[in-house]
Amino acid sequence: METSHVMLFRPQKDRKFYIILKSCSLKKSCSTMNYLSCKSILQLRAMQKQWMIGSVRTLFTKSFLGIEDYEVRRSTQLPFDPKAMEIETKAGKMARFMKYWVHVMKRDECVEKFSEIQTNLQLIHSDEKQMKAFNFGTVVMRMFHYHDLPNQALKIFNNEQIPLMFDKLESKFVLLDLLFNHKMYEDVLHIIKINHEKQEKVQKGMSPQLNCLALAACYKLNTEEHLKYGLQFWNKLPKEKQLFQSGTFLSMLAINLGQPNIALEILESNIQQHFVQVFVRLIALADCGYFVEAAQLIEGSKRDFPKITIYDSVVERIEKSLEKYPASEEKTNFSKLLDTIPIYKQNNYSIDELLCLPINRNRGLTPEHYSPNYIGYKKDKLRNSSE
C-alpha cells in the first residue's frame, strides 16, 4: 500500500503555513483525502493554540467574538485559485477574492491597502446577491480586531458608501469591543446610541452584549453625566435578560461617584449572582454603613461557597469605607468576619480588572480567569438577540 507523509512547519519570518506532501508514488498531486487530512491536522493544531498569535486583552473573549474561528481559518487557508473566478460576474469575482484576502492579509497590508479594501467592499455592496451570500462585514471587523486596528475599523464602519455592510449585530459587536479595548469610549456610546434609536423605531430591543458595552463605557468615563445616562439606559432594559456585568459596571460607577445607595438598588434589580457582584455589593454596603447587612452577606456567601476567597483590592476599598464611620459593635463584627475570608494570592487583580474580566459565552456569560489564547475553542455564532 502506498503511503503519504505530511510535514508541517512555519518559517520564522512568515506567519503563513505550508504543507509539504511527500509520497513514494503519488499519481495525483493532491487528492481530496490528502486535503481533508491536512486541513483536519491544521485545525486541531490551531485549536490547541500552538500557532496562535497573541492579542490584546478584550472585554469579551475571542471565542465569544468569533476571533478564534477567524484565526483557525487563517491557519487553514489554502492558496488562492484564480480559475475558480472564470465564470463569475465582476462583483462575484471580487467577493471570491475578498473571502480569501481577508484571511491572509498582514497587519501592514491592512494599513497600506486600506483604500483598496474599501473600494473592493463597495463593489460587493453594490451586488445584492453577493451581500446575501456572505457576511463580509463581520469577517472584515474580525480581521481588524485580530490585527488590532481600531482606527481603520471605525473609518470603514462609517463609510457612507457601504451602509449595509456592517449592519449586522456581529459586526458592531466586534467593532465595539475593539474600540473599548483602545479606550475609545465616546465612540462606543455614539454607535450604540444610533443603533438603539434604530431598534426603537422598529420596536426591537437592544442586544445584551451591546448594552453591556454601553454601561462599561459609562463606567470607564466616570462622570455624573454618564451615570445619569447609564441609569436612564438601565431602567429601560429587561433586567432578567441582561449580562450581570452590566449591573456591576453601573453599580461601581455609582459607588465611585459617591452614590452607593443607587448601586445597591441596581444590584437588587440584577437577579444573577457572581463573586464579582458579591464584592461590589460588600463595597456598597460598607460605603453606606450597613454593617449588619454586609456581615449577613459574608455569612451567606461562606455557606454557599465554603472555599470563597477575596482580593486585596476589594479589602482595601472596604477598609477605606470603614474609616468614614465611628467605632461600633456592628462595624467591629463585620471587620472581624471580613478577616476570616482568605486573600486570593494567585492574581492581584484591581477592582477595575475584576470588573473587566473577559466575558465568555460558553460559560454562561460569566467572566473567568482567562489568557488571551483561550483554549476552550468552540465554533459558536453569536445569536442576534432581539430582546
Summary of the structure (lengths in Angstrom):
residues: 387
radius of gyration: 25.1
end to end distance: 58.6
largest distance: 88.2
contacts: 1143
relative contact order: 0.09
helix: 59%
strand: 5%
